[in-house]
């Protein structure tokens, strides 16, 4: 029916697309807001509050569109603004009541562990005398409980055959023999793959010789060539690791007469912070054949034209190998930025071969592909390790804190003549451990960022030389810096994949090693693992990079045009998404930049960024969530530094600051204009003052600076906004003690109560981009729930956590690209980019599909089998309130109200009690007679294996890596989806088509550990990643059995539910008689219409 304007009765124009509908009057020049999905709602909005719309001036519309695009890019390019205010105290945000009626945990602190309970944990563990004495002392003196122990059997790398080593240059091979480092199989395999011109991903644990793996192709190429050009660029995630590896690689380079150089931010840096460019140019003049650096250093000079940058870029032209070590450090938007930088390097320097290495990732091929490294060959190997025992401990009554237990274990290691390393998750935590350990007579020093480089090197050298028993470290030592052999590693609680990286520092010479992770009594996440330790080791590190971040794509193209101006041919190639393009998938982004005149022609007829994008902002662009560096000075002399915004919270006026085992008090925090720097002046504290500690009370107030876009989803308003997250410190907590205990005199420590103290208010602005969820209009409906009405803040706070978890998964984050804050008195939830310079593109990406965000949040909480919340659903590791005031039942009720019955998971009638860990369901009672089946039918399908090419096996190949064929996984997914869109079925894996048993032993050899649990985890991950519907996946059941000593597996698939099932690639399969068919177009439409009436 036609709709008329309420003012002039003129017929309205309807603007409608897939996501919204709006009205416009061409006579009155009025419009409705363009975010309604229902046409009647849009018309009602027009009748109620029509908005002015621009004249039909195409040029004006074009200018407005260009300005909008320009503003979006300029925001993310702008550096952080440091605005400190010393003025009136801001209005405080309401504090949530910690004793409010959020969910009571069914897992409360219990009495100290009984001997039977401890012995039950240890019943299958091989205990040597050190572990037995340590555990007995912990139990008898009630120092700690032993919650869980994981024991990893010794591993030995497989040496390469003599014939396979013939491809190594003789000079290099002889050097390896002299160093007693004959190549391993995976090292030769890396060389073989690289000789074929392929990109290679090396996945092997610490102590497996990853450095030799990527050095073999490089050194082989150099020695077989007479050229003195640059052959390889090796990038590391930290400057400390670059420096360490420079020494190791230098041993080979010196003997082989290969020129090696290192360039990073510390090279040529003077004491006053300025750079000695001549020193750097002298390094380039030596014409290095191998360059060690980091990705930031390359980025900083790609588009510059000073004498050093010109010479640097000249050197980089047409190098052959790019090595990315510890590649798992690049996740989320940082991974997206890395992918963009690699594309820029291709554009400026020419094509190169990439070799990546990591010990941690569980999805290397998928991650490599998301970085643009496809096609890529995966090479796996083992390290030379002894028995590794990993113990999870929980503090007891006589060792009441996490730090006390860590120091106690360090003492045990020292008494047993075991060199050790402790890890804290914070700088001050590392300092506290070192101070307490020193009091216990342990010779220990600190290793962390923020110390002067000479102090870090001094502490490293003392440990290497055997002058220290231990080092107290932050994550700076997680990656492979050489600190010599050590046996024991003790860590604060971290996820399992991080723990394995930390504990991998021990036992690198093949000796047995000990790892301890100590839970925190005040942390709900630790509490969860105390009662559910079996979940802990199932957490694998799967990193993905968001390849659809359009804002970062545009910035990548702008920076690339600054590095090397685009020709018209370049632009057409990129717009056409050609396979020859250095920027695949950037066609739409390039089209937008050209349409809005953000790329303009220079005098040579090539295209460069418009002058509206300032050279300064393009040059300083960064995605890191850190700002300016604060120099910490004692009597005017720098002793260390800390980056904003963390420095703001740690170095405020009157704060206590621990530095290299000394205690300081900050006297002044100020910004100097000449020279331009932020300074925290400190004074050394002696005597009783050394026992005091402080913590800032930070008021966080988000402010909407500009609304960029609005949407209504499920009747709820979402706004994409430019935000300012204002942090203010006006008060802090002071606590400590008036005497210290002394083991000789037996004096006791007298603790002082926490005291709240005021200071001159100080503020900082953090500009970013975020999503604002405004619940004002639906609050009356929400408050009809008695539970939510009683504790509204907890329900909203929990929803904030779920949106962060769901948003991070959409943006490919691990530690997270986004954060959030709940302002419950204003009924708003803010989700924002972790950024100090206007955003990182994550929230813009998430905003493009708000419905997916809500669906993921709904699925995360409903498909988790815990009762009151856990790290897998509502607990957020970076929560500033330490996960207090959360309610799982409350947020499930809240989500049900918000989506108004339009639930997602419920389409398969999933109940929480039905859902087990890892989504894939075991069952004590499998179907009858499934093992005996030997004929396929409409509801039965056989697959010989998961990833093993059985035909190749039948021809005599027995190496499981050579038998691996990844495309076979797609056949498994295809069959499961086919059954799920029909009448269900049974997929039996490990049986050949003729019903004979092949088994899954070769498939299990491809896993980290060859057992059924690891295979079950692999299937769970594979189903979750490759099948779109989590509700459907949750109903799949998996069983294992053994026939003739061969493992077979049954995957029981439910019949179709209310919604059709698609693969993650949006492909629709259906089981028709005894075959699985792919349907598309009209066939797919007809089948879904007939079999899924709700669609």
C-alpha positions, 0 to 999 in steps of 0.5 A: 500500500502507498504511504503518504507524508503527514505534512504535504500528503505527498507519496513517500519514497521507500528505501529498503535493503537487506538490513533496514527500511526507511521513508523519504518525502521528496517534497518536504525533504523529510526522512525517517531514521534508517534502522528499522527492519519493519516497514510499519515501524519505520512509517510510525517513526516518520509520522512521529519525528521526521528528520531533515534530509539533505537536498538531492545535490549529488555533489553535496552528497558525495562531499558528505560521504567523503568527509564521513570516510575521512573522519573515520580514518582520521580518528584511528590515525590520531595519536593519544591525547594526554590531557591532565587536569588538576581541578575540581573532583569529578562526580563519582560513578556508583560502585556496585555492591559486592554483597549484592544478590548475584549468584551464590557460588556452589563452589565455596572454599572448603576445609584443607585437602584431606590426605585421601583427596591428595593421594587420589590426585597423585595416584597415577603420577611418578613422584621423584624424591623432590616432588614427594618431599615438596608435596608432603611438606605442603600437606603436613604444614598446610601450605598448599593443596595439590589440585591437579598434576599433569605429567608429560613423558620425555620426548626425543626429536627424530634425526634426519636420514643421511641421504636427506642431509645431502641437500645441505651445503657441505660447508654448512653441514660440516659446521653442524657436525662440529657443533654436534647439531646434526639436523632433525627430520623436521629441520630437513623437511623445512629446507625441502619445503622451502626449496620447493618455493613454498611458505612454511609454518614450523610447529614444534615445541621449545628445545626442538631447534626452531632456529636451526629449522629456519636458518638451514634454508637461509644459510643454504641459499647464501652459501650456494650463491655468490651474491652479497645482497640481503637474503633474509629478514628475521622478525621477532616480537620483542627487542630482547629476543632479537638481541638474544638471537643475534648472539646465537645466529652470529655463531654460525654467521661468523664461521660461514663468513655471512654478514649479519646485522641487527636493527631495532629501536635500541640500536643507535639510541643515545642516552637522551633518547635521540638516534645516531643515524650515522651509526645505523647507516654504518650498519647498512654500509656493511651490506648484511645478508641476514637482518634481524629486526621487528615488524614495527621497525620495518613499518616505521621506515617503509614510507620515510625518505630520510638518508637512513630510510632511503638506504634501508629501503634500498637494502630491502629490495628483492630479499628472498626469505621473511622469517616470523618467529613466535608468530602466535604473538600476533592475534586479533587486530594486531594480526590484521595489521601484520597481514597488512604490513606483509602486503605492503612489503610485497608491494614495496620490496617484491615477492618473498617466501615466508617461514613462520615458527611457533610452539603454541598454536593448535590451528597453524594452517588456519592462522597462516591462511588468515595472515595471507600466507597460503598456500603454506606447508606445515612442518611438525617436530619434537623437542629434546625433553625429559619428563615434565611434571606440571602441578596446579597448587592452591594456597592453604591456611599457612601460606595464605596468598598466591605469592607465599606459595610461589616463594615457598616453591622457589625455596624448595627448588633452591634447596634442591640445587635446582635453578628456577624462574618465576613468572608474575603477570604484572611488573609489581607482582614480579617485584613483590616475589623478588622482595619476599624471596630475598627475605627467605635467603634466595638469591634472586633478581627481577627481569621485566620491562621498564628497567633500564636495558643495562640493569636487565642485561646485568640481571640476565648475566648474573643468572647465566653465570650461576650467581643467582638462584632464580629470576622473578620475571614478567612475560618478558621471558616467555619467549626463547631468550637464552638464560641457560639451563634451569629445572623449575618454573613457577607461575601465577595463574595463566591459561594453559597455553600460556603456562606451557610456553612459560614452563617450556623454559625449563628442561631445555637440555633434556633433563626432567623439569618441574612446572607449578601454576599457583591459583589465586584465592581471590580470583573467581577464575582460579576458584573455578579451576580448583573445582574443575581442574580437568578443564584446564589443560583442554584450553588450546590456543586457536588464534584467528585474524579478522580478514574483514576489518574494512577500516584497517584495509583502507588504512593499509592501502593508504600507507602502501600508497605512501610507501610506494605510490600506486599506478593506475594498473595497481589500482585496477588490479586491486579493485578487480581482486586479481590473484596477482594483487599484493592486496587480495580482498581489498577491492571494495576498500580501494573502490571506496578510497578512489570514489571519495578522493582519498587517493589523489594523483601526484605530479608523476600521475601515480596515486598517494594519500590526500593531504587531508590525511596528515603526514604526521598521523599516517607516520605515527599510526599504531594499533597498540593499546599503549600511549606515550612513555613516562620516564621515571626519574630519581634526582633528575636521572632516568631509572626506568619507564612505563607506558601510558595508560598503565603508568597513569594508574601506577605512578600517580602522586604519592603512589608506592613504586617498586623498582629492581627490588627497591621501594620508591614513592612518586612525588610528582607526575607531570608533562614537560613541554621542553623537552616533550616528555611525561615524567614521574619523579620518585624518591627512595623510601627507607625504613618502615615506609618500605612496607607500605603499598598503594592502589589507585581508585580510578573513576572511569567515565565514558563519554559519547563524543559523536554518534556515527551510526545507529541500529535497532536489533530485537527492538534494542538500540545500538550505536557506533560512537566515537568515545572518550574514556576518561580516567580520573584519580582523586583517591587511593588506598594505602596499606602495609605493616609497621614491622616485618617478620624476621626469621631469626628474632621471630618478630611478628608483622602488624598489619595496618588497616586500609586507609583511603587518602585523597590527592589533587585530581588527575585525569587522562583521556583515551579516545576510541571507538565503541558500541553503546547499548542503550537499555533505557526503553526496555528497562520497564520490561526487564525490571518485570523480572524479580531477579533482575530488579533485585540486582540490575547491575549484576545482570548488566555487568554480566551481559557486558562480559558476554558481549566482550567475549562474543566481540573478541571472537568476531574480531579474532582476538585472544587476549582481546581487542575490545573492553567494556564498562557498565554504567548501570545508573544510566542503563548503558553498556559500553563496549570499546576498542582497546586503543589509545588513538581512536580505535582499532577497527574491531568495534566497527567490524562487530557493529556491522553484524550486531545480530551475530554478536547477540547470537554468540553471546546467547550461545556462549552462556547457554551452551556452557555446562557450569551452573553459576559462571566460569571462564568459558562463559561469563568470567572475563580475565581483564575485569577491573572488578575481578569478576564480582557481581555476576549472575549467569541465571540473571543474564540468561533471563535478560537475554531472553527478554531482549531477544523477545523469544527469538532464541538461537540455541533453543532451536535444538532444545538444548538444556544445560544438563545436556551439554558437556565440555568441548561441545561434542558429547560422550555417552555411557551407553552407545547405540547397539551393534554399531561396531558390527555394521559392515554395510552403508545405508541411508543412515550409515556412512563409513570413513576410513580415517579423518586425515589419513590418505589410506590409498597412499598407506596401501601403496607402502607409505607409513610416515603419518605426516606424509599420509596427512591429507587435510581435505579429508576433513571436509568429507567428515563435515559434509557427511555430518551436515548432510545427516543433520539436514535429513533424518540423522545418521551414524558416521563410523570413522576408522572403517573402510568402505567394505566394512573392514577396520583401518583404525584411527592410530595414524590420525592420533599420531598427528595430535599433540598426544596420541590418545582418545581424549586428544582426538575427542578434543580435535573433533570438538574443535573441528566441528565447532569451527567448520559447522555454523550452528553451535546448537546442532554441534552440541547434540552430536555424540561421539563414542570410541571403541577398539576392534582387533587393537584398532580404535574406531569412532562413532559420530551419532548425528541428530535428525534435522531440527527447526533450522537448516545446517550450513558449513562455515563456508555457507554450503548446504548438504543433505543426505539423499538415500546413500549419498550426501549431496550439495544443494544450491540455488533453487534446489536448496531453496525448495528443500529448505522450504519443504523441510524447514517450515519455520523458514 
